Every structure is written in structure tokens, then in C-alpha cells.
Amino acid sequence: MEGYSALIVMALLCAFCVRWAAVKLRLPAPTRSAVMVVFALVALTLFGKHLNGG
């Protein structure tokens, strides 16, 4: 259960950083939920590869 909590916190931090960088670079900022979903999918994919010995 603590793994899910850590994933949520990291996704929120990642969303904040991506949106902050986009504003600083004057690029259109993606929505917070889009960044969180993509981060969660990538993190879970990497974790799944790790469990399979990859």
C-alpha cells in the first residue's frame, strides 16, 4: 500500500515540475492529470519489467 502512496506523491511532484518547466520555457503546459497518468504508466511498466527480471 505504501508503494501506491509513493507513486501518487511522485506523480504529483512530476506534474508540478513538468508544468513549471513548461511555463518557464513558454510552452503550452499539459494538464496535471495527463502528466500524472503518463508518469504512473511509465513507472508501473518499468516496475513490471523489473519483476520479470528485465
Secondary structure, DSSP 4 states (H G I P E B T S, - for coil): -HHHHHHHHHHHHHHHHHHHHHHHTT-PPPPHHHHHHHHHHHHHHHHHHHHTT-
